[in-house]
Amino acid sequence: MAYLLQQLANAVPLAALYAALAFGYAVAFGVTKRADITYGAIFAFAGQILLLFSELAYVRFWLVLPAALAVGACASIVYSLAAGLWIGRSIMLPLVNKSPNTVIVAALGIMIVLMETARLAANTRAIWLPPFLNDTVVFWSDGLFKVTLTHIQLINTALMCAIVAVGALILRRTGWGRVWRAVTDDPLAAELCGTSANRVFLVAYATAALVATICGILATFYYGSMDFGAGLMFGLKVLLIAAVGGYSDPLRSAGGAAGLAVVETMWGAYGPFVWRDLVIFSLLVLLLVMSRRERVVL
């Protein structure tokens, strides 16, 4: 029983990460209507920039660890958000009304540029952060076995859940949310009513980039590093996990992604670990195909 509770506790931070990533991706997908793996690349790029500037501040300028992490986080937000704005304005906006294949090819090229930029800046070195906020909080005890989570896991979970909650509130209760829904439903009709669809597109894409950046920073804080190939893996994974709850509603997309995180954690705990990625990606593809069939029928 205690082992099961520990695995459920382990699923909570991963569920919060997947939910926040899926929410941000759905916000961008609402205006692009195109599969875009650059979202995962921005996520990984944010973590890599955090590592580069944190190391620079800690080693070269002899700052204490909290100050070095703050410098790295600020640099990550600036660089990643600037990259997201540039990608949205200069690449995705001109291509979004073209063939879907052009967006896929452009996204692959952008992902390679971001990954290689970070790799060359780091001289192909794996940079690791020292552990911090890793004291445990005990939720339940069964003799010697304790159900615990660390402080960094709890903080990350709270911040990522706040992103989803605040984002859902903005989309449902504010004027910008109504404009976003109008543009996602029919950009031409929104333009005829006086709304700039291009401006909404850029704001939505920048918002998604900001969510990916924050998630990349928080994930790197917890895991301690970010692999140079993580952009491709997370790009594909986010594209598929966001489809679990459906792309039409960011909150539903977040809920489906959270459910998938629980399934992934349970498989890692009770199933053969070497088969985990194969099973999860196969499940994602199956769910994506089923959701597309339902839309065709409707």
Salt bridges, closest charged atoms under 4 A:
GLU55 OE1 - ARG125 NH2 3.08
GLU116 OE1 - ARG119 NH2 2.67
ASP249 OD2 - ARG172 NH2 3.34
GLU264 OE2 - LYS237 NZ 3.34
ASP277 OD1 - ARG276 NE 3.65
